[in-house]
């Protein structure tokens, strides 16, 4: 607008000798100045309109941006715990994992499971057998000792809270137990291991770890063993006095207390009376989450409300994870899912993902009971099992197993079934 200031306007009204004319400007000049004035006004309006749109659009977008940020922060702060059943390297699984050089590789059997483990913060896994390595006899039934690579590949999968105390811990004596404990020492990413012990002091220790500012305690107990204990500490047997001492300490020092329990009736989906009474006792002593295993098949999930107002979540049996058993109920199980609120330090949501342990053999091999002929072992979500299941010799159906899983898991508590997408996006 400088072309239209007062001085320039006056200069334009002067003649060549500096005198003011007594007549109007030439008619040819008028349209030119009006044209520039009009252009200036249009530009000014355009600037005002664009400015209005910019600032008001920015304000309109602000709530959506804030919501997106809040959602992102929520996703970062929730603590996810997943829990699995028995990791059992039966003879056929060991044979399939053995390499030409004598080493073992179990990792291909886990299929796409690592993606699920990577999405979780705490991954409870139950190593149901000894892992003393090839220095001792490798055997996968009825007594068990696995190569050290079995534990290596569990850690590689993402298992970071490990139970090692089961009915099979005493299968081969203290020397193999010591070697098994040593196998877990220094495994990358592992937060806590409990169950099998090298000493009385180790048996009495409560394991602690921290996730996102929340302190967790972890203890492990078994209610029975197949072989007598070589001493008082080889495996942490359930004893009410010991449990009370440990869980009272854990309750005092930690925000959330996790207890692993080896118990139950094998191959029964029914909770027995000892499980019920022990669960109540362990919860009363201080446990917030009880992860059960032993029956090799699924049992219900329950929440116990205690006198102090706490609510304990009990998975009575998570069934099996990797294994080569025969009955469909041992091959179709779940990954338990719990999301914990780090502010309230309580379990917010509970869910499950059905899984299928796949292997293949011919009808003739099955009829001949040639168990070592089984091959192509792979763990998959039931949602992804159609193609693989068609190649099995199973006499059940995916629909029947899906129905059984839902009926069993939700018998005492409403628990949401999660698809892979729901799990990854929640």
C-alpha positions in Angstrom: 0.0 0.0 0.0 3.1 2.3 0.0 2.2 3.4 -3.6 -0.9 5.0 -2.2 0.5 7.1 0.7 -0.3 10.8 1.0 3.0 12.1 -0.4 2.9 10.1 -3.6 -0.7 11.0 -4.1 0.1 14.8 -3.8 3.1 14.4 -6.1 0.8 12.8 -8.7 -1.5 15.8 -8.6 1.3 18.3 -9.4 2.2 19.5 -12.9 5.8 19.7 -14.3 6.5 23.1 -12.8 5.3 22.1 -9.3 2.1 24.1 -9.4 -1.2 22.6 -8.6 -3.4 22.3 -11.7 -6.9 23.8 -11.7 -8.4 20.9 -13.4 -8.9 17.2 -12.5 -6.4 14.4 -13.3 -6.5 13.0 -16.8 -9.3 10.5 -17.3 -6.7 7.9 -18.4 -5.2 7.9 -14.9 -8.4 7.2 -12.9 -9.0 3.6 -14.0 -5.3 2.7 -13.3 -5.4 3.8 -9.7 -8.9 2.2 -9.0 -7.5 -1.0 -10.4 -4.6 -1.0 -8.0 -6.8 -0.1 -5.1 -9.2 -3.0 -5.9 -6.2 -5.4 -6.2 -5.0 -4.3 -2.8 -8.4 -4.8 -1.2 -8.6 -8.3 -2.7 -5.2 -9.2 -1.4 -6.0 -7.9 2.0 -9.2 -10.0 2.1 -7.4 -13.1 0.9 -4.8 -12.7 3.7 -7.5 -12.3 6.3 -9.4 -15.4 5.1 -6.3 -17.5 5.0 -5.2 -16.4 8.4 -8.7 -17.3 9.8 -8.6 -20.7 8.2 -5.1 -21.5 9.5 -5.7 -20.5 13.1 -9.2 -22.0 13.5 -8.2 -25.2 11.7 -5.3 -25.6 14.1 -7.6 -25.2 17.1 -10.1 -27.7 15.6 -7.3 -30.3 15.2 -6.0 -29.8 18.7 -8.5 -32.2 20.5 -7.8 -35.0 18.1 -4.0 -34.6 18.6 -4.4 -34.6 22.3 -6.6 -37.8 22.2 -4.0 -39.5 20.0 -1.2 -38.5 22.4 -3.2 -39.8 25.4 -3.9 -43.1 23.7 -0.2 -43.5 22.8 0.8 -42.8 26.4 -1.8 -45.3 27.7 -0.4 -48.0 25.4 3.1 -47.3 26.6 2.3 -47.5 30.3 0.0 -50.6 30.6 1.9 -53.7 31.8 1.0 -56.8 30.0 1.6 -60.3 31.5 1.1 -63.4 29.4 1.2 -66.9 30.9 1.7 -70.3 29.2 1.4 -73.9 30.2 4.0 -76.7 30.2 7.1 -76.6 27.9 7.7 -80.3 27.5 10.4 -81.6 25.1 9.1 -85.2 24.6 11.3 -87.6 22.7 9.8 -86.9 19.3 10.3 -83.1 19.8 14.0 -83.7 20.8 14.5 -85.8 17.8 13.0 -83.2 15.5 15.1 -80.5 17.1 18.4 -82.4 16.8 20.8 -81.0 14.2 23.5 -82.8 12.2 26.3 -81.5 14.4 24.6 -82.8 17.5 23.2 -79.5 18.7 19.5 -78.8 19.1 17.2 -76.1 17.7 13.7 -75.8 19.0 13.0 -72.3 17.7 11.2 -73.2 14.4 8.5 -75.0 16.5 7.4 -71.7 18.0 6.2 -70.4 14.7 4.9 -66.9 14.9 4.7 -66.9 18.7 7.6 -64.5 19.2 5.6 -61.6 17.9 3.1 -62.2 20.7 5.8 -62.5 23.3 7.5 -59.3 22.1 4.2 -57.4 22.7 4.2 -58.4 26.3 6.2 -57.1 29.3 6.1 -60.2 31.5 6.1 -63.6 29.9 5.6 -66.5 32.3 6.7 -69.8 31.0 6.8 -73.2 32.8 9.8 -75.4 32.0 8.2 -78.6 33.2 11.4 -80.7 32.9 15.1 -80.6 33.8 17.5 -79.0 31.4 20.9 -80.3 32.5 22.2 -80.7 28.9 24.0 -83.5 27.0 26.4 -84.1 29.8 23.6 -86.2 31.1 21.2 -88.5 29.3 18.7 -86.7 27.1 15.3 -88.3 27.6 11.8 -87.2 27.0 9.6 -89.8 28.8 8.9 -91.0 31.4 11.8 -89.2 33.1 13.0 -86.0 31.5 16.2 -84.2 30.9 16.5 -81.7 28.0 19.5 -80.2 26.1 20.5 -76.7 27.3 19.3 -75.4 24.0 15.8 -76.0 25.2 16.2 -73.2 27.8 18.1 -71.1 25.3 15.3 -71.2 22.9 12.7 -70.4 25.6 14.7 -67.3 26.4 15.0 -66.5 22.7 11.2 -66.8 22.4 10.9 -64.1 25.1 10.2 -66.2 28.3 11.4 -63.9 31.1 9.7 -65.2 34.3 10.4 -68.9 34.5 9.1 -71.7 36.7 11.5 -74.6 37.0 9.8 -76.4 40.0 7.6 -79.3 39.0 6.9 -83.0 39.7 9.8 -83.8 37.3 12.5 -81.7 39.1 13.7 -84.7 41.1 13.8 -87.1 38.1 17.7 -87.4 38.1 19.0 -86.0 41.3 20.7 -82.9 42.5 23.6 -82.9 40.0 21.2 -82.5 37.1 19.2 -80.0 39.1 22.3 -77.9 39.6 23.1 -78.0 35.9 19.5 -77.0 35.0 19.7 -74.0 37.4 23.0 -73.0 35.9 21.5 -73.1 32.4 19.2 -70.2 33.3 22.0 -68.1 34.8 22.8 -65.1 32.5 20.1 -65.8 30.0 19.4 -62.5 28.3 16.2 -60.6 29.3 15.2 -63.0 32.0 13.7 -61.3 35.1 13.2 -64.1 37.5 13.6 -67.9 37.8 12.2 -70.0 40.7 11.4 -73.6 41.6 14.5 -75.7 41.3 17.3 -74.9 43.8 21.0 -75.5 44.4 20.8 -74.7 48.1 18.4 -74.1 51.0 19.2 -70.3 50.8 18.1 -70.3 47.2 14.9 -72.1 48.1 14.0 -69.5 50.7 14.6 -66.5 48.4 11.8 -64.5 47.0 12.6 -63.2 43.5 11.9 -59.5 42.7 11.9 -57.5 39.5 10.6 -54.2 38.3 8.6 -53.2 35.2 7.6 -49.6 34.4 8.0 -48.5 38.0 6.0 -51.4 39.5 7.8 -53.9 41.7 6.9 -57.6 41.3 7.6 -60.6 43.5 7.8 -64.1 42.2 7.6 -67.4 44.1 7.1 -71.0 43.0 5.7 -74.1 44.7 4.9 -77.7 43.7 2.6 -79.9 45.7 4.1 -83.2 44.5 7.0 -84.9 42.8 7.4 -88.2 40.9 10.6 -89.1 42.7 11.7 -88.5 46.3 13.7 -85.4 47.0 17.5 -85.9 47.5 17.4 -83.2 50.1 15.2 -80.5 51.6 15.8 -77.9 48.9 16.0 -79.5 45.4 12.6 -78.2 44.6 10.4 -75.8 46.5 7.6 -78.0 47.9 4.5 -76.3 49.0 4.5 -75.8 52.8 2.1 -73.5 54.4 4.7 -72.1 56.9 7.3 -71.4 54.1 4.6 -70.0 51.8 3.3 -67.7 54.6 6.8 -66.4 55.4 7.7 -65.8 51.7 4.4 -64.3 50.7 4.2 -62.0 53.8 7.7 -60.7 52.8 6.7 -60.3 49.2 3.4 -58.5 50.1 5.5 -56.1 52.2 8.2 -55.4 49.6 6.4 -55.6 46.2 3.4 -54.1 44.6 2.2 -57.3 42.8 2.9 -60.8 43.9 3.0 -63.7 41.4 2.9 -67.4 42.6 3.5 -70.4 40.3 1.7 -73.5 41.5 2.3 -77.1 40.4 -0.9 -78.9 41.4 -4.1 -80.6 40.2 -5.3 -83.9 38.8 -3.6 -84.9 35.6 -5.8 -84.7 32.5 -8.8 -83.4 34.4 -10.4 -80.0 33.7 -12.0 -80.1 37.1 -10.5 -78.1 40.0 -9.9 -80.5 42.9 -10.4 -79.6 46.6 -6.7 -79.3 47.3 -6.3 -76.7 44.5 -9.2 -74.7 45.9 -8.0 -74.6 49.5 -4.4 -73.9 48.5 -5.4 -71.1 46.1 -7.4 -69.5 49.0 -4.5 -69.9 51.3 -1.9 -68.6 48.9 -4.1 -65.6 48.1 -4.7 -64.9 51.8 -0.9 -65.0 52.4 -0.4 -62.3 49.8 -0.5 -63.5 46.2 -2.2 -61.3 43.6 -1.8 -63.7 40.6 -1.7 -67.5 40.8 -0.5 -69.4 37.7 -1.4 -73.1 37.9 -0.1 -76.0 35.8 0.2 -79.7 36.1 -3.0 -81.3 34.7 -1.7 -80.8 31.1 -5.2 -79.6 30.2 -7.1 -76.4 30.8 -9.0 -75.5 33.9 -11.1 -72.4 34.7 -10.0 -68.9 35.7 -11.3 -67.4 38.9 -11.0 -64.2 40.9 -11.0 -64.5 44.7 -12.0 -61.4 46.7 -10.2 -61.3 50.0 -11.0 -59.8 53.4 -8.6 -57.0 52.9 -10.3 -56.0 49.7 -7.7 -57.4 47.4 -8.7 -59.5 44.4 -6.5 -62.5 43.4 -6.6 -63.8 39.9 -6.2 -67.6 39.7 -5.5 -69.6 36.5 -6.0 -73.1 37.9 -4.3 -74.8 34.9 -2.9 -73.3 31.8 -2.5 -76.7 30.2 0.4 -77.4 27.9 2.4 -75.2 25.6 5.0 -77.1 23.5 4.5 -80.8 23.7 3.7 -83.9 21.7 1.0 -85.6 23.7 -1.8 -87.4 22.0 -5.2 -86.3 23.3 -6.6 -83.1 21.7 -7.2 -81.6 25.1 -3.4 -81.6 25.6 -2.7 -80.0 22.3 -5.4 -77.2 22.3 -4.7 -74.8 25.1 -4.4 -71.0 25.7 -2.1 -68.2 26.3 -3.5 -66.3 29.3 -3.4 -62.5 29.0 -3.6 -60.0 31.8 -3.1 -56.2 31.5 -2.0 -54.5 34.7 -2.6 -50.8 35.5 0.7 -49.4 36.8 -1.1 -46.6 38.7 -3.6 -48.8 40.6 -1.2 -51.8 40.5 -4.1 -54.1 39.8 -5.2 -56.4 37.0 -7.4 -54.4 34.7 -8.4 -56.9 32.0 -8.1 -60.7 31.6 -8.2 -62.4 28.2 -7.0 -65.6 26.4 -5.8 -66.7 23.0 -6.5 -70.3 22.0 -3.4 -72.1 20.7 -2.9 -75.4 18.8 0.2 -77.6 19.1 0.6 -79.2 15.6 2.5 -82.3 14.4 2.1 -84.7 11.5 2.3 -88.4 10.9 0.6 -90.8 8.6 -2.4 -92.9 9.4 -0.2 -96.0 9.2 2.3 -94.5 11.7 -0.5 -93.6 14.0 -2.0 -97.0 13.8 1.4 -98.5 14.6 1.8 -96.1 17.6 5.1 -95.0 16.0 5.5 -91.9 18.3 8.9 -91.0 17.0 7.6 -90.8 13.5 5.8 -87.5 14.2 7.3 -84.4 12.6 6.7 -80.8 11.6 6.0 -79.6 15.1 4.6 -76.1 15.3 2.7 -73.9 17.7 0.1 -71.7 16.2 -3.0 -69.7 17.2 -6.2 -71.6 16.6 -7.2 -68.7 14.3 -4.3 -69.7 12.0 -4.6 -73.5 12.4 -7.0 -74.5 9.5 -4.4 -75.5 6.9 -2.1 -77.2 9.4 -4.9 -79.0 11.1 -6.0 -80.6 7.9 -2.7 -82.4 7.7 -3.0 -83.9 11.2 -4.5 -87.2 12.1 -6.7 -85.7 14.8 -10.2 -87.1 15.3 -11.6 -83.8 16.7 -12.5 -80.6 15.0 -11.3 -77.0 15.5 -14.9 -75.9 16.3 -15.2 -78.6 19.0 -11.9 -77.6 20.6 -12.7 -73.9 20.4 -16.0 -74.5 22.1 -14.4 -76.7 24.8 -11.7 -74.0 25.5 -14.3 -71.3 25.9 -16.5 -73.4 28.1 -13.6 -74.4 30.4 -11.8 -71.1 30.7 -15.0 -69.0 31.3 -16.7 -71.4 33.7 -16.2 -69.3 36.8 -15.3 -65.9 35.3 -16.1 -63.9 32.1 -12.9 -63.8 30.2 -12.5 -62.3 26.8 -11.3 -64.3 23.8 -8.7 -62.3 21.9 -7.8 -62.5 18.3 -4.2 -61.7 17.2 -5.2 -58.3 16.0 -7.1 -57.5 19.2 -4.1 -58.6 21.2 -1.6 -56.6 19.2 -3.7 -53.4 19.1 -4.9 -53.4 22.8 
